[in-house]
Amino acid sequence: MPTAITYFKRYRMQIDLREGIQDPPESENYHFLCWNDNLVAAHAEAKFRSFRNELDANVFRCLGNADGCYRLMKEISSRDNFVPEATWLARFKHPRTGRIENCGTIQGLRIKPDVASIQNVGVVASHRGKQVGAGIMMRSLHGFHSVGVRFVTLEVTVHNTKAIRFYQRLGFRVLRTVYKSTEVLYA
């Protein structure tokens, strides 16, 4: 099958934690769990359900399938620079049925002693607009701060304007434009 290289324009954004971190919102029926090794599959499920129909599944193919998300979570969490304190899972407990749903995920990696990077902020579409993203982001930022990180970066595809506005409301600023290349298969 023929392939072509496609480039996706992305912003690298950064926040200076010395400027203060907002407290995470409390969200009724939502619970937030800090990382532990028993949550790999739950994070992978939330990641897959968050990204499978989104542009980022084209940029990073592993986000478009459940096995890829599981492998990615195993790989991230086994790195020497993994920051468990900045890695959170959001769960929704249905008020009538009590059913638990994994609906948000975020992971953190330390790049330098005072610089870290957020990986794969994901919120399942049906839970967006309900403070789940703010809940995991602010908990992650507090986790980074607790281990001595000063600056936190992330990357976002420029066409994801809602996410960009969300990150800016939290205090992130565009640092630079980067390009991510990926192979696209043509039939």
C-alpha positions as MATLAB code, in Angstrom:
seq = 'MPTAITYFKRYRMQIDLREGIQDPPESENYHFLCWNDNLVAAHAEAKFRSFRNELDANVFRCLGNADGCYRLMKEISSRDNFVPEATWLARFKHPRTGRIENCGTIQGLRIKPDVASIQNVGVVASHRGKQVGAGIMMRSLHGFHSVGVRFVTLEVTVHNTKAIRFYQRLGFRVLRTVYKSTEVLYA';
ca = [
       0.000    0.000    0.000;
       1.416    3.449   -0.882;
       2.146    5.906    1.907;
       2.738    9.620    2.152;
       4.117   11.789    4.923;
       1.669   14.276    6.408;
       2.708   17.061    8.783;
       0.495   18.262   11.609;
       1.047   21.738   12.978;
       1.097   21.770   16.770;
       1.680   24.300   19.523;
       4.057   23.597   22.362;
       2.550   25.379   25.344;
       4.033   26.011   28.770;
       2.959   27.114   32.235;
       5.181   28.483   35.002;
       4.005   26.849   38.237;
       5.562   29.676   40.288;
       2.700   31.886   39.093;
       0.265   29.771   41.125;
      -1.975   26.807   40.424;
      -5.728   26.889   40.675;
      -7.370   24.429   43.030;
      -9.077   21.549   41.235;
     -12.847   21.840   40.983;
     -15.016   19.357   42.804;
     -17.369   17.638   40.407;
     -20.426   15.795   41.612;
     -20.324   12.087   40.743;
     -16.704   12.356   39.536;
     -13.791   10.885   41.447;
     -10.101   11.384   40.745;
      -7.484    8.718   41.394;
      -3.757    9.357   41.517;
      -1.569    6.803   39.733;
      -1.008    3.290   40.928;
       0.156    0.293   38.897;
      -3.281   -1.339   39.078;
      -4.768    1.465   36.956;
      -2.916    0.797   33.671;
      -5.936   -0.788   31.980;
      -8.322    1.889   33.316;
      -6.098    4.688   31.963;
      -5.799    2.866   28.623;
      -9.578    2.509   28.391;
     -10.146    6.200   29.166;
      -7.434    7.166   26.672;
      -8.934    5.026   23.883;
     -12.476    6.246   24.500;
     -11.224    9.860   24.581;
      -9.138    9.798   21.396;
     -10.502    7.107   19.046;
     -12.640    9.511   16.990;
     -10.415   12.577   17.353;
      -7.769   14.191   15.144;
      -4.982   13.058   17.488;
      -5.731    9.426   16.572;
      -4.475   10.384   13.084;
      -1.404   12.139   14.462;
      -0.597    9.304   16.894;
      -2.008    6.058   15.490;
      -1.739    4.165   18.774;
      -4.514    6.393   20.204;
      -6.960    5.001   17.643;
      -7.071    1.454   19.018;
      -7.474   -0.091   22.448;
      -4.341   -2.269   22.276;
      -2.244    0.724   21.207;
      -3.514    2.747   24.157;
      -2.694   -0.100   26.542;
       0.828   -0.458   25.144;
       1.302    3.312   25.351;
       0.237    3.388   29.017;
       2.606    0.511   29.838;
       5.449    2.291   28.021;
       4.844    5.696   29.656;
       4.445    4.277   33.163;
       7.632    2.205   32.893;
       9.880    5.135   31.955;
      12.482    6.333   34.443;
      11.148    9.887   34.112;
       7.485    8.958   34.756;
       5.855   11.201   37.381;
       3.158    9.215   39.235;
       2.108   12.300   41.241;
       1.116   14.032   37.984;
      -0.767   11.052   36.518;
      -4.499   10.982   37.230;
      -7.615    9.050   36.254;
     -11.144   10.482   36.325;
     -14.061    8.186   37.057;
     -17.771    8.856   36.845;
     -20.171    7.060   39.175;
     -23.676    7.042   37.769;
     -25.962    8.356   40.553;
     -28.827    5.930   39.862;
     -27.083    2.729   38.817;
     -23.764    3.100   40.631;
     -21.988    2.069   37.410;
     -18.354    3.263   37.250;
     -16.982    4.687   34.008;
     -13.341    5.630   33.341;
     -13.728    8.988   31.615;
     -10.500   10.993   31.828;
      -6.745   10.470   31.921;
      -3.513   12.446   32.088;
       0.120   11.371   32.454;
       3.292   13.230   33.371;
       6.953   12.879   32.438;
       9.929   14.841   33.803;
      12.118   16.271   31.032;
      14.685   18.099   33.218;
      14.880   18.564   36.989;
      12.581   21.605   36.833;
      10.731   20.919   33.538;
       8.038   18.325   32.895;
       5.656   17.387   30.116;
       2.002   16.446   30.169;
       1.140   13.477   27.969;
      -2.243   12.694   26.429;
      -4.859   14.739   28.257;
      -8.021   12.818   27.398;
     -11.664   13.242   28.394;
     -14.403   11.042   26.918;
     -16.656   13.192   24.695;
     -19.813   12.669   26.772;
     -18.001   14.027   29.864;
     -16.524   17.166   28.305;
     -17.762   20.489   29.656;
     -18.265   19.003   33.137;
     -14.971   20.098   34.762;
     -13.346   16.679   34.260;
     -10.492   18.116   32.178;
      -9.927   20.902   34.708;
     -10.005   18.336   37.514;
      -7.289   16.124   36.070;
      -5.191   19.033   34.751;
      -5.066   20.902   38.047;
      -4.359   17.744   40.010;
      -1.552   16.952   37.580;
      -0.070   20.457   37.931;
      -0.214   20.181   41.735;
       1.507   16.789   41.445;
       4.300   18.260   39.338;
       4.713   21.124   41.797;
       4.945   18.683   44.727;
       8.035   17.052   43.158;
       9.808   20.330   42.426;
       8.859   20.982   38.810;
       8.808   24.659   37.814;
       7.683   24.570   34.161;
       5.173   22.189   32.554;
       4.802   21.829   28.791;
       2.310   20.104   26.534;
       1.625   19.912   22.818;
      -1.704   20.415   21.102;
      -2.708   20.285   17.439;
      -3.502   23.840   16.272;
      -6.912   22.776   14.939;
      -7.973   21.750   18.453;
      -9.081   25.281   19.315;
     -11.252   24.257   22.274;
      -8.288   22.580   23.955;
      -6.039   25.568   23.235;
      -8.537   27.964   24.835;
      -8.888   25.607   27.822;
      -5.118   25.455   28.344;
      -4.856   29.244   28.041;
      -7.549   29.687   30.716;
      -5.397   27.536   33.022;
      -2.372   29.759   32.385;
      -0.535   27.983   29.553;
       1.091   30.153   26.876;
       2.194   29.186   23.369;
       5.960   28.699   23.470;
       6.570   27.681   19.849;
       5.085   25.954   16.821;
       6.260   22.421   16.055;
       5.406   19.944   13.318;
       4.662   16.261   13.841;
       5.106   14.015   10.833;
       3.202   10.799   10.359;
       2.781    8.285    7.545;
      -0.648    8.102    5.948;
      -1.682    4.968    4.065;
      -3.510    5.371    0.756;
      -5.605    2.622   -0.812;
];
